[in-house]
């Protein structure tokens, strides 16, 4: 990606954002587990639905953030594999 003056855009310390997203997923996953337990302990149906629906939404968001976290890691492995296989083909 290039910025306005033609220089490549270099993002440093992207690992800090990945760590922040991982902490976000873990904390909100814990909140979703608490809501699920409250849903199990609830007596009325509308409270059970409320707790389980809220927990499901949080699980969905945590899963979405996990995909965002794993995408650059997966892309770096694919890039490494592509360069490694090109190196093997070039040497043979």
PyMOL Python script that loads the backbone (N, CA, C, O; Angstrom):
from pymol import cmd

cmd.read_pdbstr("""\
ATOM      1  N   UNK A   1       0.842  -1.167   0.000  1.00  0.00           N
ATOM      2  CA  UNK A   1       0.000   0.000   0.000  1.00  0.00           C
ATOM      3  C   UNK A   1       0.890   1.233   0.000  1.00  0.00           C
ATOM      4  O   UNK A   1       1.865   1.301   0.747  1.00  0.00           O
ATOM      5  N   UNK A   2       0.559   2.191  -0.824  1.00  0.00           N
ATOM      6  CA  UNK A   2       1.345   3.419  -0.931  1.00  0.00           C
ATOM      7  C   UNK A   2       0.540   4.587  -0.366  1.00  0.00           C
ATOM      8  O   UNK A   2      -0.684   4.634  -0.487  1.00  0.00           O
ATOM      9  N   UNK A   3       1.245   5.516   0.247  1.00  0.00           N
ATOM     10  CA  UNK A   3       0.601   6.729   0.742  1.00  0.00           C
ATOM     11  C   UNK A   3       0.717   7.820  -0.323  1.00  0.00           C
ATOM     12  O   UNK A   3       1.226   7.561  -1.414  1.00  0.00           O
ATOM     13  N   UNK A   4       0.256   9.023  -0.026  1.00  0.00           N
ATOM     14  CA  UNK A   4       0.170  10.101  -1.001  1.00  0.00           C
ATOM     15  C   UNK A   4       1.477  10.457  -1.677  1.00  0.00           C
ATOM     16  O   UNK A   4       1.470  10.811  -2.856  1.00  0.00           O
ATOM     17  N   UNK A   5       2.605  10.377  -0.975  1.00  0.00           N
ATOM     18  CA  UNK A   5       3.873  10.780  -1.583  1.00  0.00           C
ATOM     19  C   UNK A   5       4.597   9.625  -2.272  1.00  0.00           C
ATOM     20  O   UNK A   5       5.745   9.791  -2.685  1.00  0.00           O
ATOM     21  N   UNK A   6       3.967   8.472  -2.407  1.00  0.00           N
ATOM     22  CA  UNK A   6       4.562   7.340  -3.100  1.00  0.00           C
ATOM     23  C   UNK A   6       5.389   6.421  -2.219  1.00  0.00           C
ATOM     24  O   UNK A   6       5.851   5.376  -2.676  1.00  0.00           O
ATOM     25  N   UNK A   7       5.583   6.797  -0.954  1.00  0.00           N
ATOM     26  CA  UNK A   7       6.338   5.951  -0.029  1.00  0.00           C
ATOM     27  C   UNK A   7       5.453   4.792   0.438  1.00  0.00           C
ATOM     28  O   UNK A   7       4.246   4.967   0.602  1.00  0.00           O
ATOM     29  N   UNK A   8       6.039   3.618   0.654  1.00  0.00           N
ATOM     30  CA  UNK A   8       5.235   2.495   1.161  1.00  0.00           C
ATOM     31  C   UNK A   8       4.791   2.749   2.597  1.00  0.00           C
ATOM     32  O   UNK A   8       5.522   3.324   3.404  1.00  0.00           O
ATOM     33  N   UNK A   9       3.593   2.311   2.883  1.00  0.00           N
ATOM     34  CA  UNK A   9       3.047   2.462   4.225  1.00  0.00           C
ATOM     35  C   UNK A   9       3.566   1.319   5.098  1.00  0.00           C
ATOM     36  O   UNK A   9       3.276   0.152   4.835  1.00  0.00           O
ATOM     37  N   UNK A  10       4.321   1.652   6.118  1.00  0.00           N
ATOM     38  CA  UNK A  10       4.882   0.653   7.029  1.00  0.00           C
ATOM     39  C   UNK A  10       4.221   0.845   8.386  1.00  0.00           C
ATOM     40  O   UNK A  10       4.306   1.911   8.995  1.00  0.00           O
ATOM     41  N   UNK A  11       3.569  -0.202   8.837  1.00  0.00           N
ATOM     42  CA  UNK A  11       2.903  -0.151  10.135  1.00  0.00           C
ATOM     43  C   UNK A  11       3.782  -0.880  11.132  1.00  0.00           C
ATOM     44  O   UNK A  11       3.973  -2.092  11.035  1.00  0.00           O
ATOM     45  N   UNK A  12       4.315  -0.141  12.087  1.00  0.00           N
ATOM     46  CA  UNK A  12       5.163  -0.764  13.090  1.00  0.00           C
ATOM     47  C   UNK A  12       4.337  -1.095  14.333  1.00  0.00           C
ATOM     48  O   UNK A  12       3.289  -0.498  14.578  1.00  0.00           O
ATOM     49  N   UNK A  13       4.816  -2.027  15.087  1.00  0.00           N
ATOM     50  CA  UNK A  13       4.181  -2.468  16.339  1.00  0.00           C
ATOM     51  C   UNK A  13       2.769  -2.992  16.130  1.00  0.00           C
ATOM     52  O   UNK A  13       1.901  -2.757  16.971  1.00  0.00           O
ATOM     53  N   UNK A  14       2.515  -3.697  15.027  1.00  0.00           N
ATOM     54  CA  UNK A  14       1.197  -4.272  14.813  1.00  0.00           C
ATOM     55  C   UNK A  14       0.944  -5.414  15.790  1.00  0.00           C
ATOM     56  O   UNK A  14      -0.205  -5.801  16.006  1.00  0.00           O
ATOM     57  N   UNK A  15       2.010  -5.959  16.383  1.00  0.00           N
ATOM     58  CA  UNK A  15       1.832  -7.042  17.343  1.00  0.00           C
ATOM     59  C   UNK A  15       1.068  -6.570  18.572  1.00  0.00           C
ATOM     60  O   UNK A  15       0.330  -7.345  19.180  1.00  0.00           O
ATOM     61  N   UNK A  16       1.240  -5.296  18.944  1.00  0.00           N
ATOM     62  CA  UNK A  16       0.510  -4.768  20.096  1.00  0.00           C
ATOM     63  C   UNK A  16      -0.995  -4.785  19.853  1.00  0.00           C
ATOM     64  O   UNK A  16      -1.767  -5.068  20.769  1.00  0.00           O
ATOM     65  N   UNK A  17      -1.415  -4.487  18.638  1.00  0.00           N
ATOM     66  CA  UNK A  17      -2.848  -4.526  18.352  1.00  0.00           C
ATOM     67  C   UNK A  17      -3.372  -5.959  18.366  1.00  0.00           C
ATOM     68  O   UNK A  17      -4.509  -6.200  18.770  1.00  0.00           O
ATOM     69  N   UNK A  18      -2.553  -6.906  17.928  1.00  0.00           N
ATOM     70  CA  UNK A  18      -2.968  -8.309  17.971  1.00  0.00           C
ATOM     71  C   UNK A  18      -3.126  -8.765  19.411  1.00  0.00           C
ATOM     72  O   UNK A  18      -4.088  -9.458  19.743  1.00  0.00           O
ATOM     73  N   UNK A  19      -2.193  -8.382  20.263  1.00  0.00           N
ATOM     74  CA  UNK A  19      -2.287  -8.740  21.682  1.00  0.00           C
ATOM     75  C   UNK A  19      -3.523  -8.101  22.303  1.00  0.00           C
ATOM     76  O   UNK A  19      -4.215  -8.740  23.096  1.00  0.00           O
ATOM     77  N   UNK A  20      -3.808  -6.850  21.954  1.00  0.00           N
ATOM     78  CA  UNK A  20      -5.004  -6.187  22.466  1.00  0.00           C
ATOM     79  C   UNK A  20      -6.283  -6.885  22.030  1.00  0.00           C
ATOM     80  O   UNK A  20      -7.212  -7.035  22.825  1.00  0.00           O
ATOM     81  N   UNK A  21      -6.338  -7.316  20.767  1.00  0.00           N
ATOM     82  CA  UNK A  21      -7.515  -8.037  20.290  1.00  0.00           C
ATOM     83  C   UNK A  21      -7.661  -9.389  20.967  1.00  0.00           C
ATOM     84  O   UNK A  21      -8.777  -9.835  21.232  1.00  0.00           O
ATOM     85  N   UNK A  22      -6.538 -10.045  21.247  1.00  0.00           N
ATOM     86  CA  UNK A  22      -6.606 -11.332  21.954  1.00  0.00           C
ATOM     87  C   UNK A  22      -7.135 -11.141  23.366  1.00  0.00           C
ATOM     88  O   UNK A  22      -7.960 -11.926  23.832  1.00  0.00           O
ATOM     89  N   UNK A  23      -6.667 -10.104  24.050  1.00  0.00           N
ATOM     90  CA  UNK A  23      -7.164  -9.816  25.403  1.00  0.00           C
ATOM     91  C   UNK A  23      -8.647  -9.488  25.353  1.00  0.00           C
ATOM     92  O   UNK A  23      -9.408  -9.938  26.209  1.00  0.00           O
ATOM     93  N   UNK A  24      -9.069  -8.706  24.355  1.00  0.00           N
ATOM     94  CA  UNK A  24     -10.484  -8.396  24.172  1.00  0.00           C
ATOM     95  C   UNK A  24     -11.304  -9.662  24.027  1.00  0.00           C
ATOM     96  O   UNK A  24     -12.346  -9.803  24.668  1.00  0.00           O
ATOM     97  N   UNK A  25     -10.844 -10.596  23.184  1.00  0.00           N
ATOM     98  CA  UNK A  25     -11.587 -11.837  22.957  1.00  0.00           C
ATOM     99  C   UNK A  25     -11.681 -12.680  24.216  1.00  0.00           C
ATOM    100  O   UNK A  25     -12.729 -13.261  24.499  1.00  0.00           O
ATOM    101  N   UNK A  26     -10.596 -12.750  24.971  1.00  0.00           N
ATOM    102  CA  UNK A  26     -10.606 -13.562  26.190  1.00  0.00           C
ATOM    103  C   UNK A  26     -11.539 -12.963  27.242  1.00  0.00           C
ATOM    104  O   UNK A  26     -12.318 -13.684  27.865  1.00  0.00           O
ATOM    105  N   UNK A  27     -11.459 -11.654  27.438  1.00  0.00           N
ATOM    106  CA  UNK A  27     -12.292 -11.001  28.459  1.00  0.00           C
ATOM    107  C   UNK A  27     -13.769 -11.108  28.096  1.00  0.00           C
ATOM    108  O   UNK A  27     -14.592 -11.458  28.943  1.00  0.00           O
ATOM    109  N   UNK A  28     -14.107 -10.813  26.858  1.00  0.00           N
ATOM    110  CA  UNK A  28     -15.507 -10.877  26.474  1.00  0.00           C
ATOM    111  C   UNK A  28     -16.000 -12.315  26.357  1.00  0.00           C
ATOM    112  O   UNK A  28     -17.191 -12.571  26.533  1.00  0.00           O
ATOM    113  N   UNK A  29     -15.107 -13.256  26.066  1.00  0.00           N
ATOM    114  CA  UNK A  29     -15.487 -14.664  26.120  1.00  0.00           C
ATOM    115  C   UNK A  29     -15.839 -15.079  27.535  1.00  0.00           C
ATOM    116  O   UNK A  29     -16.770 -15.857  27.746  1.00  0.00           O
ATOM    117  N   UNK A  30     -15.101 -14.564  28.502  1.00  0.00           N
ATOM    118  CA  UNK A  30     -15.429 -14.837  29.906  1.00  0.00           C
ATOM    119  C   UNK A  30     -16.792 -14.249  30.272  1.00  0.00           C
ATOM    120  O   UNK A  30     -17.578 -14.886  30.973  1.00  0.00           O
ATOM    121  N   UNK A  31     -17.069 -13.031  29.796  1.00  0.00           N
ATOM    122  CA  UNK A  31     -18.378 -12.409  30.045  1.00  0.00           C
ATOM    123  C   UNK A  31     -19.488 -13.256  29.423  1.00  0.00           C
ATOM    124  O   UNK A  31     -20.546 -13.434  30.026  1.00  0.00           O
ATOM    125  N   UNK A  32     -19.252 -13.773  28.231  1.00  0.00           N
ATOM    126  CA  UNK A  32     -20.246 -14.624  27.580  1.00  0.00           C
ATOM    127  C   UNK A  32     -20.471 -15.911  28.376  1.00  0.00           C
ATOM    128  O   UNK A  32     -21.601 -16.391  28.469  1.00  0.00           O
ATOM    129  N   UNK A  33     -19.411 -16.468  28.946  1.00  0.00           N
ATOM    130  CA  UNK A  33     -19.576 -17.662  29.779  1.00  0.00           C
ATOM    131  C   UNK A  33     -20.407 -17.362  31.019  1.00  0.00           C
ATOM    132  O   UNK A  33     -21.242 -18.173  31.420  1.00  0.00           O
ATOM    133  N   UNK A  34     -20.183 -16.204  31.624  1.00  0.00           N
ATOM    134  CA  UNK A  34     -20.983 -15.816  32.803  1.00  0.00           C
ATOM    135  C   UNK A  34     -22.444 -15.663  32.405  1.00  0.00           C
ATOM    136  O   UNK A  34     -23.329 -16.119  33.129  1.00  0.00           O
ATOM    137  N   UNK A  35     -22.711 -15.030  31.267  1.00  0.00           N
ATOM    138  CA  UNK A  35     -24.091 -14.878  30.811  1.00  0.00           C
ATOM    139  C   UNK A  35     -24.735 -16.231  30.522  1.00  0.00           C
ATOM    140  O   UNK A  35     -25.922 -16.418  30.787  1.00  0.00           O
ATOM    141  N   UNK A  36     -23.974 -17.164  29.989  1.00  0.00           N
ATOM    142  CA  UNK A  36     -24.519 -18.506  29.745  1.00  0.00           C
ATOM    143  C   UNK A  36     -24.868 -19.197  31.051  1.00  0.00           C
ATOM    144  O   UNK A  36     -25.906 -19.852  31.154  1.00  0.00           O
ATOM    145  N   UNK A  37     -24.003 -19.053  32.050  1.00  0.00           N
ATOM    146  CA  UNK A  37     -24.309 -19.650  33.349  1.00  0.00           C
ATOM    147  C   UNK A  37     -25.537 -19.001  33.981  1.00  0.00           C
ATOM    148  O   UNK A  37     -26.353 -19.688  34.594  1.00  0.00           O
ATOM    149  N   UNK A  38     -25.673 -17.688  33.837  1.00  0.00           N
ATOM    150  CA  UNK A  38     -26.870 -17.019  34.349  1.00  0.00           C
ATOM    151  C   UNK A  38     -28.112 -17.495  33.613  1.00  0.00           C
ATOM    152  O   UNK A  38     -29.185 -17.608  34.206  1.00  0.00           O
ATOM    153  N   UNK A  39     -27.969 -17.776  32.319  1.00  0.00           N
ATOM    154  CA  UNK A  39     -29.090 -18.311  31.557  1.00  0.00           C
ATOM    155  C   UNK A  39     -29.492 -19.692  32.036  1.00  0.00           C
ATOM    156  O   UNK A  39     -30.676 -20.027  32.030  1.00  0.00           O
ATOM    157  N   UNK A  40     -28.531 -20.496  32.448  1.00  0.00           N
ATOM    158  CA  UNK A  40     -28.858 -21.820  32.989  1.00  0.00           C
ATOM    159  C   UNK A  40     -29.589 -21.717  34.319  1.00  0.00           C
ATOM    160  O   UNK A  40     -30.457 -22.534  34.627  1.00  0.00           O
ATOM    161  N   UNK A  41     -29.230 -20.701  35.105  1.00  0.00           N
ATOM    162  CA  UNK A  41     -29.826 -20.557  36.430  1.00  0.00           C
ATOM    163  C   UNK A  41     -31.150 -19.791  36.417  1.00  0.00           C
ATOM    164  O   UNK A  41     -31.867 -19.782  37.417  1.00  0.00           O
ATOM    165  N   UNK A  42     -31.477 -19.155  35.303  1.00  0.00           N
ATOM    166  CA  UNK A  42     -32.715 -18.368  35.234  1.00  0.00           C
ATOM    167  C   UNK A  42     -33.926 -19.288  35.222  1.00  0.00           C
ATOM    168  O   UNK A  42     -33.873 -20.410  34.717  1.00  0.00           O
ATOM    169  N   UNK A  43     -35.009 -18.794  35.785  1.00  0.00           N
ATOM    170  CA  UNK A  43     -36.227 -19.598  35.881  1.00  0.00           C
ATOM    171  C   UNK A  43     -37.158 -19.315  34.707  1.00  0.00           C
ATOM    172  O   UNK A  43     -37.661 -20.248  34.081  1.00  0.00           O
ATOM    173  N   UNK A  44     -37.394 -18.052  34.403  1.00  0.00           N
ATOM    174  CA  UNK A  44     -38.355 -17.724  33.354  1.00  0.00           C
ATOM    175  C   UNK A  44     -37.712 -17.845  31.966  1.00  0.00           C
ATOM    176  O   UNK A  44     -36.507 -17.662  31.795  1.00  0.00           O
ATOM    177  N   UNK A  45     -38.551 -18.156  31.001  1.00  0.00           N
ATOM    178  CA  UNK A  45     -38.062 -18.394  29.651  1.00  0.00           C
ATOM    179  C   UNK A  45     -37.496 -17.129  29.012  1.00  0.00           C
ATOM    180  O   UNK A  45     -36.479 -17.185  28.321  1.00  0.00           O
ATOM    181  N   UNK A  46     -38.153 -15.984  29.239  1.00  0.00           N
ATOM    182  CA  UNK A  46     -37.664 -14.775  28.581  1.00  0.00           C
ATOM    183  C   UNK A  46     -36.295 -14.347  29.126  1.00  0.00           C
ATOM    184  O   UNK A  46     -35.498 -13.760  28.394  1.00  0.00           O
ATOM    185  N   UNK A  47     -36.019 -14.633  30.389  1.00  0.00           N
ATOM    186  CA  UNK A  47     -34.670 -14.344  30.907  1.00  0.00           C
ATOM    187  C   UNK A  47     -33.650 -15.301  30.329  1.00  0.00           C
ATOM    188  O   UNK A  47     -32.536 -14.895  29.997  1.00  0.00           O
ATOM    189  N   UNK A  48     -34.016 -16.575  30.202  1.00  0.00           N
ATOM    190  CA  UNK A  48     -33.097 -17.535  29.593  1.00  0.00           C
ATOM    191  C   UNK A  48     -32.758 -17.122  28.163  1.00  0.00           C
ATOM    192  O   UNK A  48     -31.596 -17.151  27.756  1.00  0.00           O
ATOM    193  N   UNK A  49     -33.788 -16.739  27.408  1.00  0.00           N
ATOM    194  CA  UNK A  49     -33.548 -16.305  26.030  1.00  0.00           C
ATOM    195  C   UNK A  49     -32.672 -15.056  25.982  1.00  0.00           C
ATOM    196  O   UNK A  49     -31.800 -14.937  25.122  1.00  0.00           O
ATOM    197  N   UNK A  50     -32.904 -14.130  26.906  1.00  0.00           N
ATOM    198  CA  UNK A  50     -32.101 -12.908  26.947  1.00  0.00           C
ATOM    199  C   UNK A  50     -30.628 -13.233  27.197  1.00  0.00           C
ATOM    200  O   UNK A  50     -29.748 -12.742  26.491  1.00  0.00           O
ATOM    201  N   UNK A  51     -30.369 -14.065  28.209  1.00  0.00           N
ATOM    202  CA  UNK A  51     -28.986 -14.387  28.553  1.00  0.00           C
ATOM    203  C   UNK A  51     -28.302 -15.188  27.446  1.00  0.00           C
ATOM    204  O   UNK A  51     -27.155 -14.916  27.089  1.00  0.00           O
ATOM    205  N   UNK A  52     -29.019 -16.183  26.905  1.00  0.00           N
ATOM    206  CA  UNK A  52     -28.405 -16.998  25.857  1.00  0.00           C
ATOM    207  C   UNK A  52     -28.202 -16.204  24.575  1.00  0.00           C
ATOM    208  O   UNK A  52     -27.199 -16.399  23.888  1.00  0.00           O
ATOM    209  N   UNK A  53     -29.127 -15.316  24.238  1.00  0.00           N
ATOM    210  CA  UNK A  53     -28.975 -14.494  23.043  1.00  0.00           C
ATOM    211  C   UNK A  53     -27.807 -13.520  23.198  1.00  0.00           C
ATOM    212  O   UNK A  53     -27.025 -13.334  22.265  1.00  0.00           O
ATOM    213  N   UNK A  54     -27.687 -12.905  24.363  1.00  0.00           N
ATOM    214  CA  UNK A  54     -26.572 -11.988  24.607  1.00  0.00           C
ATOM    215  C   UNK A  54     -25.240 -12.726  24.560  1.00  0.00           C
ATOM    216  O   UNK A  54     -24.264 -12.229  23.998  1.00  0.00           O
ATOM    217  N   UNK A  55     -25.210 -13.911  25.153  1.00  0.00           N
ATOM    218  CA  UNK A  55     -23.975 -14.704  25.122  1.00  0.00           C
ATOM    219  C   UNK A  55     -23.626 -15.101  23.689  1.00  0.00           C
ATOM    220  O   UNK A  55     -22.456 -15.073  23.307  1.00  0.00           O
ATOM    221  N   UNK A  56     -24.629 -15.467  22.900  1.00  0.00           N
ATOM    222  CA  UNK A  56     -24.381 -15.832  21.500  1.00  0.00           C
ATOM    223  C   UNK A  56     -23.818 -14.681  20.690  1.00  0.00           C
ATOM    224  O   UNK A  56     -22.922 -14.873  19.868  1.00  0.00           O
ATOM    225  N   UNK A  57     -24.343 -13.480  20.921  1.00  0.00           N
ATOM    226  CA  UNK A  57     -23.803 -12.316  20.223  1.00  0.00           C
ATOM    227  C   UNK A  57     -22.347 -12.067  20.602  1.00  0.00           C
ATOM    228  O   UNK A  57     -21.523 -11.738  19.748  1.00  0.00           O
ATOM    229  N   UNK A  58     -22.039 -12.226  21.881  1.00  0.00           N
ATOM    230  CA  UNK A  58     -20.658 -12.004  22.321  1.00  0.00           C
ATOM    231  C   UNK A  58     -19.729 -13.073  21.756  1.00  0.00           C
ATOM    232  O   UNK A  58     -18.605 -12.769  21.357  1.00  0.00           O
ATOM    233  N   UNK A  59     -20.192 -14.333  21.719  1.00  0.00           N
ATOM    234  CA  UNK A  59     -19.382 -15.389  21.114  1.00  0.00           C
ATOM    235  C   UNK A  59     -19.118 -15.093  19.637  1.00  0.00           C
ATOM    236  O   UNK A  59     -18.017 -15.334  19.141  1.00  0.00           O
ATOM    237  N   UNK A  60     -20.115 -14.578  18.942  1.00  0.00           N
ATOM    238  CA  UNK A  60     -19.947 -14.235  17.533  1.00  0.00           C
ATOM    239  C   UNK A  60     -18.889 -13.148  17.362  1.00  0.00           C
ATOM    240  O   UNK A  60     -18.024 -13.256  16.492  1.00  0.00           O
ATOM    241  N   UNK A  61     -18.952 -12.109  18.182  1.00  0.00           N
ATOM    242  CA  UNK A  61     -17.974 -11.018  18.094  1.00  0.00           C
ATOM    243  C   UNK A  61     -16.575 -11.528  18.425  1.00  0.00           C
ATOM    244  O   UNK A  61     -15.605 -11.150  17.769  1.00  0.00           O
ATOM    245  N   UNK A  62     -16.467 -12.391  19.447  1.00  0.00           N
ATOM    246  CA  UNK A  62     -15.145 -12.948  19.797  1.00  0.00           C
ATOM    247  C   UNK A  62     -14.597 -13.800  18.656  1.00  0.00           C
ATOM    248  O   UNK A  62     -13.400 -13.757  18.372  1.00  0.00           O
ATOM    249  N   UNK A  63     -15.453 -14.567  18.007  1.00  0.00           N
ATOM    250  CA  UNK A  63     -15.010 -15.358  16.863  1.00  0.00           C
ATOM    251  C   UNK A  63     -14.567 -14.485  15.705  1.00  0.00           C
ATOM    252  O   UNK A  63     -13.582 -14.781  15.029  1.00  0.00           O
ATOM    253  N   UNK A  64     -15.308 -13.403  15.482  1.00  0.00           N
ATOM    254  CA  UNK A  64     -14.938 -12.464  14.436  1.00  0.00           C
ATOM    255  C   UNK A  64     -13.576 -11.828  14.714  1.00  0.00           C
ATOM    256  O   UNK A  64     -12.755 -11.689  13.807  1.00  0.00           O
ATOM    257  N   UNK A  65     -13.342 -11.449  15.950  1.00  0.00           N
ATOM    258  CA  UNK A  65     -12.060 -10.842  16.311  1.00  0.00           C
ATOM    259  C   UNK A  65     -10.933 -11.863  16.225  1.00  0.00           C
ATOM    260  O   UNK A  65      -9.801 -11.512  15.893  1.00  0.00           O
ATOM    261  N   UNK A  66     -11.233 -13.119  16.521  1.00  0.00           N
ATOM    262  CA  UNK A  66     -10.200 -14.156  16.401  1.00  0.00           C
ATOM    263  C   UNK A  66      -9.785 -14.336  14.947  1.00  0.00           C
ATOM    264  O   UNK A  66      -8.612 -14.573  14.658  1.00  0.00           O
ATOM    265  N   UNK A  67     -10.746 -14.224  14.031  1.00  0.00           N
ATOM    266  CA  UNK A  67     -10.408 -14.309  12.609  1.00  0.00           C
ATOM    267  C   UNK A  67      -9.515 -13.139  12.217  1.00  0.00           C
ATOM    268  O   UNK A  67      -8.559 -13.307  11.460  1.00  0.00           O
ATOM    269  N   UNK A  68      -9.829 -11.953  12.734  1.00  0.00           N
ATOM    270  CA  UNK A  68      -9.009 -10.772  12.442  1.00  0.00           C
ATOM    271  C   UNK A  68      -7.599 -10.960  12.988  1.00  0.00           C
ATOM    272  O   UNK A  68      -6.624 -10.538  12.365  1.00  0.00           O
ATOM    273  N   UNK A  69      -7.491 -11.597  14.159  1.00  0.00           N
ATOM    274  CA  UNK A  69      -6.181 -11.832  14.761  1.00  0.00           C
ATOM    275  C   UNK A  69      -5.381 -12.835  13.932  1.00  0.00           C
ATOM    276  O   UNK A  69      -4.190 -12.635  13.694  1.00  0.00           O
ATOM    277  N   UNK A  70      -6.030 -13.909  13.495  1.00  0.00           N
ATOM    278  CA  UNK A  70      -5.308 -14.981  12.823  1.00  0.00           C
ATOM    279  C   UNK A  70      -5.000 -14.687  11.360  1.00  0.00           C
ATOM    280  O   UNK A  70      -4.126 -15.331  10.779  1.00  0.00           O
ATOM    281  N   UNK A  71      -5.695 -13.731  10.754  1.00  0.00           N
ATOM    282  CA  UNK A  71      -5.493 -13.467   9.335  1.00  0.00           C
ATOM    283  C   UNK A  71      -4.062 -13.043   8.992  1.00  0.00           C
ATOM    284  O   UNK A  71      -3.491 -13.601   8.055  1.00  0.00           O
ATOM    285  N   UNK A  72      -3.446 -12.075   9.711  1.00  0.00           N
ATOM    286  CA  UNK A  72      -2.055 -11.734   9.334  1.00  0.00           C
ATOM    287  C   UNK A  72      -1.071 -12.861   9.618  1.00  0.00           C
ATOM    288  O   UNK A  72      -0.074 -13.009   8.911  1.00  0.00           O
ATOM    289  N   UNK A  73      -1.343 -13.651  10.641  1.00  0.00           N
ATOM    290  CA  UNK A  73      -0.455 -14.778  10.945  1.00  0.00           C
ATOM    291  C   UNK A  73      -0.545 -15.812   9.832  1.00  0.00           C
ATOM    292  O   UNK A  73       0.469 -16.331   9.366  1.00  0.00           O
ATOM    293  N   UNK A  74      -1.784 -16.108   9.409  1.00  0.00           N
ATOM    294  CA  UNK A  74      -1.998 -17.057   8.321  1.00  0.00           C
ATOM    295  C   UNK A  74      -1.373 -16.536   7.031  1.00  0.00           C
ATOM    296  O   UNK A  74      -0.748 -17.294   6.289  1.00  0.00           O
ATOM    297  N   UNK A  75      -1.542 -15.242   6.765  1.00  0.00           N
ATOM    298  CA  UNK A  75      -0.977 -14.655   5.547  1.00  0.00           C
ATOM    299  C   UNK A  75       0.543 -14.726   5.554  1.00  0.00           C
ATOM    300  O   UNK A  75       1.150 -14.958   4.509  1.00  0.00           O
ATOM    301  N   UNK A  76       1.173 -14.532   6.716  1.00  0.00           N
ATOM    302  CA  UNK A  76       2.628 -14.608   6.769  1.00  0.00           C
ATOM    303  C   UNK A  76       3.107 -16.042   6.528  1.00  0.00           C
ATOM    304  O   UNK A  76       4.147 -16.246   5.901  1.00  0.00           O
ATOM    305  N   UNK A  77       2.357 -17.040   7.021  1.00  0.00           N
ATOM    306  CA  UNK A  77       2.732 -18.426   6.746  1.00  0.00           C
ATOM    307  C   UNK A  77       2.587 -18.747   5.257  1.00  0.00           C
ATOM    308  O   UNK A  77       3.436 -19.426   4.679  1.00  0.00           O
ATOM    309  N   UNK A  78       1.514 -18.260   4.644  1.00  0.00           N
ATOM    310  CA  UNK A  78       1.317 -18.500   3.212  1.00  0.00           C
ATOM    311  C   UNK A  78       2.444 -17.833   2.415  1.00  0.00           C
ATOM    312  O   UNK A  78       2.971 -18.420   1.470  1.00  0.00           O
ATOM    313  N   UNK A  79       2.809 -16.612   2.798  1.00  0.00           N
ATOM    314  CA  UNK A  79       3.889 -15.900   2.106  1.00  0.00           C
ATOM    315  C   UNK A  79       5.207 -16.663   2.261  1.00  0.00           C
ATOM    316  O   UNK A  79       5.969 -16.788   1.302  1.00  0.00           O
ATOM    317  N   UNK A  80       5.476 -17.174   3.469  1.00  0.00           N
ATOM    318  CA  UNK A  80       6.697 -17.948   3.689  1.00  0.00           C
ATOM    319  C   UNK A  80       6.691 -19.216   2.843  1.00  0.00           C
ATOM    320  O   UNK A  80       7.698 -19.556   2.223  1.00  0.00           O
ATOM    321  N   UNK A  81       5.557 -19.915   2.818  1.00  0.00           N
ATOM    322  CA  UNK A  81       5.448 -21.147   2.044  1.00  0.00           C
ATOM    323  C   UNK A  81       5.647 -20.863   0.560  1.00  0.00           C
ATOM    324  O   UNK A  81       6.320 -21.625  -0.134  1.00  0.00           O
ATOM    325  N   UNK A  82       5.065 -19.771   0.072  1.00  0.00           N
ATOM    326  CA  UNK A  82       5.208 -19.412  -1.340  1.00  0.00           C
ATOM    327  C   UNK A  82       6.671 -19.108  -1.676  1.00  0.00           C
ATOM    328  O   UNK A  82       7.177 -19.561  -2.702  1.00  0.00           O
ATOM    329  N   UNK A  83       7.347 -18.348  -0.822  1.00  0.00           N
ATOM    330  CA  UNK A  83       8.753 -18.024  -1.073  1.00  0.00           C
ATOM    331  C   UNK A  83       9.622 -19.270  -0.985  1.00  0.00           C
ATOM    332  O   UNK A  83      10.559 -19.434  -1.767  1.00  0.00           O
ATOM    333  N   UNK A  84       9.309 -20.160  -0.023  1.00  0.00           N
ATOM    334  CA  UNK A  84      10.094 -21.382   0.149  1.00  0.00           C
ATOM    335  C   UNK A  84       9.940 -22.297  -1.059  1.00  0.00           C
ATOM    336  O   UNK A  84      10.925 -22.860  -1.536  1.00  0.00           O
ATOM    337  N   UNK A  85       8.717 -22.451  -1.559  1.00  0.00           N
ATOM    338  CA  UNK A  85       8.532 -23.329  -2.717  1.00  0.00           C
ATOM    339  C   UNK A  85       9.160 -22.730  -3.967  1.00  0.00           C
ATOM    340  O   UNK A  85       9.678 -23.468  -4.804  1.00  0.00           O
ATOM    341  N   UNK A  86       9.124 -21.387  -4.115  1.00  0.00           N
ATOM    342  CA  UNK A  86       9.794 -20.772  -5.237  1.00  0.00           C
ATOM    343  C   UNK A  86      11.300 -20.960  -5.154  1.00  0.00           C
ATOM    344  O   UNK A  86      11.966 -21.125  -6.176  1.00  0.00           O
ATOM    345  N   UNK A  87      11.839 -20.937  -3.942  1.00  0.00           N
ATOM    346  CA  UNK A  87      13.254 -21.151  -3.759  1.00  0.00           C
ATOM    347  C   UNK A  87      13.632 -22.584  -4.157  1.00  0.00           C
ATOM    348  O   UNK A  87      14.666 -22.798  -4.790  1.00  0.00           O
ATOM    349  N   UNK A  88      12.796 -23.565  -3.789  1.00  0.00           N
ATOM    350  CA  UNK A  88      13.068 -24.945  -4.171  1.00  0.00           C
ATOM    351  C   UNK A  88      12.989 -25.130  -5.679  1.00  0.00           C
ATOM    352  O   UNK A  88      13.812 -25.840  -6.257  1.00  0.00           O
ATOM    353  N   UNK A  89      12.014 -24.504  -6.322  1.00  0.00           N
ATOM    354  CA  UNK A  89      11.870 -24.636  -7.768  1.00  0.00           C
ATOM    355  C   UNK A  89      13.036 -23.953  -8.466  1.00  0.00           C
ATOM    356  O   UNK A  89      13.545 -24.471  -9.460  1.00  0.00           O
ATOM    357  N   UNK A  90      13.465 -22.810  -7.970  1.00  0.00           N
ATOM    358  CA  UNK A  90      14.551 -22.070  -8.588  1.00  0.00           C
ATOM    359  C   UNK A  90      15.865 -22.834  -8.495  1.00  0.00           C
ATOM    360  O   UNK A  90      16.670 -22.784  -9.426  1.00  0.00           O
ATOM    361  N   UNK A  91      16.100 -23.546  -7.381  1.00  0.00           N
ATOM    362  CA  UNK A  91      17.367 -24.273  -7.205  1.00  0.00           C
ATOM    363  C   UNK A  91      17.407 -25.562  -8.012  1.00  0.00           C
ATOM    364  O   UNK A  91      18.497 -26.048  -8.313  1.00  0.00           O
ATOM    365  N   UNK A  92      16.295 -26.119  -8.364  1.00  0.00           N
ATOM    366  CA  UNK A  92      16.321 -27.404  -9.081  1.00  0.00           C
ATOM    367  C   UNK A  92      16.461 -27.223 -10.579  1.00  0.00           C
ATOM    368  O   UNK A  92      16.498 -28.206 -11.319  1.00  0.00           O
TER     369      UNK A  92
END
""", "prot")
cmd.dss("prot")
cmd.show_as("cartoon", "prot")
cmd.util.cbc("prot")
cmd.orient("prot")
